[in-house]
Amino acid sequence: MRDRYENFIDGKWVAPIKGEYIPNINPANHNDTIAQFPNSTAEDAVSAVSAAAKALPAWAALSSHVRGEYLRKAADVLASRLDEIATGLMREEGKSLPEAKGETMRGITLLRYFAGQCMLPDGDVIPSASASTFLYTKRVPLGVCSLITPWNFPIAIPIWKAAPALAFGNTVVLKPSELSPLTAIHIAECFEAAGLPAGVFNVLCGEGVRVGEVLATSPDVTGLSFTGSVRTGKHLASQAVAHGKKYQLELGGKNAAIVLPDCNLDQAVTLTLQGAFKSAGEKCTATSRVIVHKDIYDTFVTALVQKTLTLKVGAGDTDAYLGPVISAQSRDRVLRYIQLAQDEGATLLCGGDAPTEGNLANGFYVNPTLFGNVTPEMRIAQEEVFGPVLAILRAEDLEDALTILNGVEFGLSASLFSKSLDSAMVFADRANAGLVRVNGETAGVEPQAPFGGMKGSSSYSREQGLIARDFFTQVKTVSIDRAG
């Protein structure tokens, strides 16, 4: 691993124009600097967008089969480097090595899946009023696409945006989070090794505030796909709209699991904790609330606390269940929410602090935290914490639980634990969320299925699956008549 990395623009590794770099810090040990990465400016962003615009005509003109083969080759390169890339991901993001490997394997699957989509039909033949007219539609590329991605899934999210963008003939400028740029560099290396033409895929590292305006407003950019905070997403969307860009947002979540008396208790406890505390709760689909029927509330809470107390906190290369949060700022924000919950009257059942013993003192850790006696109006039950904190609420029945579940500004994911088919069907129909699961955790969705939320969680489009084509293409209607 090198001490310094560069941007990947127009098929070359290039230094930032102003020569500024920022360190990438291991969240499990703040004394471990992984490397220095560019802190790009607007000038670098203009260069990256220009490279993508220059490469667009030739890339779009290739057959979809050829574009798919590039994705397959990149998937093969990524697979050959799985251990190395997963280890780097673990080191810069903090999740466990098994989770990092799982995410890297997901990236491989996504590349292969969208390579396969390159062989699917891309339009429809439409009956014409004239017997001599051939009327049909075809999908064409959107253009240059800016992809702005978060730190918490540094390989899965960039690939599930970039793979369909490239498959359908677009060129890409990827701006990863400055907190996890190494994995994005590794993605670029895989595309480079696969022989992707220069300028088709570009990586621009650094703080978003320095380059975001160019990526959202440049005349050469046609589409913007963003995953991250609500505030930043809304700001970028307003810029995109003002400049006539197509945009796609995936934002926050306040996801809940409903637990009914007829559930499998062990399953409900295990998957609720998994959804809440894997990846230190730093998932937009993490279980942030659990809404428990009053008849099983005490039993469920007792089992939940007992199991939470056995969870080990530690670095990703140990046997720890959950690792650190991404930064000191994130840790402090989570701790402020914990204090706020207590100030508002919630009962702290376990956790609630940052461990300081041994090597844990050098990382940005928060112990897994449970709050009981939470009421729906409390901020801990309304706002996204993005850390290992779970609020437990009591419900009178399924009707009451659904009211509580839907009573937040977000609508990303939700789950129900029950053996009742009737309850499952009512839940599936009435949960106001883009992802609903029965007897499963709130976190995660399969790569071939659409991903996205309702209400304040998204801009109403979807990512992944067959539907990803909708954002990254335009529909052209063609009418051909006989001469004369």
N, C-alpha and C positions, 0 to 999 in steps of 0.2 A: 504494500500500500504506500502511495506517495504522500509527501508532506503537503503538497499543493496540487489542486486540480483547476482546470480551466472550463470555460463554456464550450459547448459543442455547437458550432455555427457553420453552415455551409460545408459540412463534411470535414471540418478542421477543428482542432482543439486550440482555442484562442483565448488570450488573456483579456480581462476586462479593460475597456478603453482607458479608464482613469486609474487602473492599477490597484483598485481597492479590493481587499479580501476580508472575510470574517471567519472565525474559527467554528468548527462543528464539534460540539462537546458531547461526550458520552453521558447520558442522564443517570447512569448507574454509578458513575464516578466522575465528578466534575473536575478532577485533576487530570483526566485523560482527554486530551485534545486529539481528535481523530485526524483532522487535516484542516488546511485553510481552503476556503472556497470563494469564488468571485462574489463581490457585492456589486452586481451590475447596475448600470444606470440607464436612463432613457436612450442614450446613444447606442448602448449594446442591444437594447430591445429593438431599435430601428434596424440595426444590422441583422438581427435574427429574423425579423419579419420580412425584410427585403430578400434574404436568402430563401425563405419559404415561398415568397411570391415568385421569385425567379425559377424555382424548381417546379412550381405548380403545373404549368402546361404539359411538360413532358411526363410527369407522374400521372396526371389525370388521363393522358392519352394512352397509357398502358392498358392492356387487357386486365380485367379483374383477376383472371387466373394468375397472371404474372405477379400482380401485387400480392396475392395470397401466398405465392411461393416465397416472397421475401419475409412474410410473417412467419411462415413455417421454419425458415432457416433461422430467424431470430429466436424462435421458441427452442430450437435445437441447441443454439449457443447458450441460451439461458439455462437449459437443462444441464448442459455440461459444466456450468459454473454454479450450480445450485448451492452447494455447501458454502462456497466463498461469498456469494452474494447474500445468502441468508445470514451468515455470520456478520457481515458488514451492516445489514439491516438491523440486526439485534443490537449491535454496538451503538448505532446512532439513534435508534428509536426507543430501545429499552425493553421491547417485548421479549418473551422467552424464545429460546432457540427453536423449539418445536413450532411455536406460532410463526416465527420468522420463516422457517422452512415451508410451513403450510401456505403462507402468503406468497412466497416465491413460486411454489408449485401452482398456485392459482394464476399467477402471471403467465406461466407456461400454457396452462389450459386456455386462458383467454386468447392468447396469440393463436393457438391452434383452432379455437372455435371461430374466430373471426376470419381466419384463413379459409375455413370451410364455407363461411357465408359468401365468400367471393365467387362461389360457383352456383349461387341461388338465382332464380329469376329476379330481374330488377324492374319490372314494369308489367303492364296489362294491355291486352288487345281489347278495344272497345268497339262494339257494333256501331257503325255509322248509319246515318239516314240515307247515305248514298251507297249503292251496291258497288260502286267503283272506287270508293275511298278506303284507304287503309289507315285506320285511326288507332293510335296506341300511345302509351306513356312509357317513359324511361326515367330512371333516376340518374342524376348527374351530381358531381361533387359540389359541396358547399363552397370550398375555396381554402384560403389560409385560415387555420383554426388555432386560436390561443387556448391552451389548456393550463389552468392554474390549480394546483393540487395541494392538499394538506400534508402534514408530517406523519399522521397516524397510520396510514397505509401507503408507504412510499413506493411500493411496487405495484400493488393491486390497482389502486385508483389511477395512476398515470397510464397503466396499460389498458384498463377498461375504457379509458377515453381515447388513447392514441391508437389502439388496435383497430377499432371501427373507423376512426377518422382516416387512417392510412388505407384500410381495406377498400373504402369507398372513394378513393382518389383524391383526398385532401392532403395538404401538407401541414406540418405541425410546428408550433413553438411551445414547448413545455416549460413552464415556470414552476419548479417544485418549491416546497417550503424551504426556507433557509435553515430550518432545524433538522432536515433530513435530506440533504442534497446528494449524498454519496450514492444512494440507491438509484437516483435518476441518472447519475453519471454512468452507473453500471448498465442501465437500460440502453443508454446511447451507445455504449461499447458493444452491446449485443447487436444492435441494428447496424453499427459500423462493420462488425465482423460478418454480418449477413450480406454485406455488399449493397445496402440501401443507397440509392443515388444521393449525392451531395445536396443539402438543403431541404430534403424531404422531411427530416426529423431533426429538430434543433432543441438544445437544452440551454436555458438561461437561468443561472443561479443568482440568488441574492434576495434582498428584502422586497416584498411585493409593492410597498409604497413607492419605490423608486422606478418601477417599470410597469406597474399595472395600468396606468393611463394609456401608454403606447399600445399595450396589448389589447385594450378595450376600444380604442378609438382610431387606430391607424387606418388610413384609407385602404391599405392592402389586406386588412383582416376582415373576414366575413363572419366568422363565428367565434363565440367565446363560451367555453365550458368551465365552470368554476365549482369547486367543492371546498367549503370552509365555513367561516363564521357568518352569521346573519348580517351583521353590520357591513362587513366588507362585501359580501355578495350583493346586497341591495345597492351599495355605492357603485360597484362595477356594472350592475344591470342598468342603472340610470345613465351611466356613461355610454353603454352599448346602445341603448334605445336612442339616445340623443344623436348618435352617429350612424344609426341605421344598421346595427349589427344584430344577427341572430344570437340569442344567449340562452344558456342553460345553467341553472343553479341547483346544487344540492347543499342544504344548509343544516340546521340543527335538529335535535330530537329530544323528546322527554318521554321515552318509551316505557311502557308499563306491561307487566304480566299480571293477569287475573288468575287467582287461585280459588277454585271451588271445592266444596267438601268432598266431592266424589273423585278427586284427583288421585293419582299415584303420588303419595307424599314425598317419597325419596326422590322421584324424578323431578317433581316440582321444586324441591329445595336445591337439588344439584344443578339443574339448568338455570334456575334464577340466579344462583351465585355465579355460575359460569358466565351468564350474560352480563352480570354486574361487575365482575372483578377481573376476568381475563383481559389482558392488555391494559391492566390498571383502570378499566372503565373508560378508556380513551377511544371510544367508538361512537359514531353518531347513532348507531343502532343498539348501544349498550342498554341494559335494563337499569333504568334510573328509579323506577317506582315498582312496587309490587302491591297489588290491591287484593286483599285477602278477605274471603267471606267470614263473617263474624263467628260462625259455628266452628271454624277451624283456625281462627286467628291465633289463639294462645299456643296451640300445638305446633302450628307452622313456625311461629316466631321462635319458640324454644329450639326447634330443630335447626332453624336457620342460624341462630346465634351459636349453637354448639359447633356447627360445621364451619362457620366463619372463623371461629377461634383457632381452628386447626390449620388455616391457610398460612402458608409461608411467604414472606416478602423477601425479595432478593434479586440479584442480578440475573440476566437472561440465560447465562451459561451455567446456572445452578439448578437445583430441583425446586426452585421457588414457584409458587402458583401465580404470583403477579410481580411485575417489576416496578420500576420507578415511573412517575409521570415525566413528561418530556422536558420540563425546565423548572428552575426555581420559581419563576413567575407563575407557572401552572400549579405547582405545589402550594404556593401561598394563596392562590385564588381558591383552591379546594378547601384549604384550612379556614379561609374566611367564610365560606358557605357552611362549614361544619359549626363554626361559632354562631353564625346567624341562625341556623336551625335550632340550636339550644336557646338562643335569645328569644325565639318565637314560640318556645314551649315544647318542641319535640324532645323525646327521651333518647339519649345516647345509649345504645345497647352494647356496643363494642367498637373498638377502634377510636377514631376521632383525633389522632395525633400523627406526627411524623416520627418514625423510629430513629433513634440516635446511637444505637449500640454498634460497635465495631465498624465494619466497612459501610454499613448502611448510612452512617453519618456523612459520607462523601457523596451520596446520591440524593435524588429528588423523590424520596419515597413518602407515601402516605399509607398508613395501615388501613386495611379494608374496614369500612365503617357502616354500621347499621343504625337507623333511627326508627324508633317506634312512636306510636301516638301522633303520627303525622296527619294533619288535616289538609284538605285539598287547596285551601287558600294560602298555605305557607309557601314561601319562596322556594324552599327545598323541594316542594312538590310541583312547582310551576316552571322553574328556570333550569336550563341545562348546566350541570356542574362540570361534566367532562372529567370525571375522576372516580376513584373507587368508593363511591358513596351511594347507598341504597336507602330510599325512603319507603317505609311500610305503612300502608293505609288500610283502614277497616271499611268493609262494605256490608250493607244489609243483605243484598242479594245480587244476582247478575245485572239486573236493571240498574241498581245503584252503582255497581262497579263500572258499567259502561258509561254512565254519566260522569264518573270521576275520570275514567280513562280519556274521554273525549274533551274534558274541560281544561285543556291547555292549548297554547297557540300552535304547537307542533303536531304533526301527524305522520311520523316516519314509520315506526314499527310497533307491533303489539303482539302479545301472545296470551293464550288461555290454557290452563291446565285443568282438564276435566275428562271424564269418560263418557259424557253424555253427547250423543250426536245432535240432539236438539240444541243444547247449549253451544256447541261448536258452530252450528249453522247460524244461530242468532248472532254470535260473536263475529263470525266472518262477514255477515251482512252489515253490522252496525258499528264495528270498530272503525273510526275515522282515521285510517292509516293506510299508507301505500303498501305495507308489508304486514300480513297477518299470519300467525302460525298457531297451530293447535298442538299442544304437548311438545313444544320446542322453545328454545330461548329466543329472545327478541333479536339477537345479533346474528347477522349473516344472511346471505341469500346465494343460491347457486348461480354460477356464471352465465348459464343459458337462460336465466329468468330475468325479467325486467326489475330494475332497482330504482326506487325513488319514493318520495313522500307526498303527503297532502298538506293543506293549510300552509303554515309558515315554514315547512321543512323543504320545500322545493319550488321551482318555477313551473311545476305541473308537467314537465317532460320526464322521460325515463331514460335510464342508462342500462347497458348490458342487454343480452338477449337479442332477438330479432328486431326489437323496437329501437335499438340504438341507431339503426339505419335512418330513422325518421329525422333525427337531429342533423346528422352529418351529410345528408343529401337534399337536393331539390328535385322536384318532379317537373319534367318537361313533357308537354303534350305535343305529339307529332301527327300531322295529317298529310297523307300522300295521295295525290290523285294522278290519274293517267294523263299524259301530255295530250292536249287536243280534245 
